[in-house]
């Protein structure tokens, strides 16, 4: 792809993204309470990093 063909686009997190987070939570839930608590302590930071990366690439 040539430089002229590059396009900037914005990613919006939709219901599909939330479904993915739900599946991740189910996985950690199956691992036990301690692991689930770890996920809950990290989830907001991970989502923030994803959102930040999508905005910094604009």
Secondary structure, DSSP 8 states (H G I E B T S, - for coil): --GGG---------HHHHHHHHHHHHHHHHH-HHHHHHHHHHHHHHHHHHHHHHHHT-
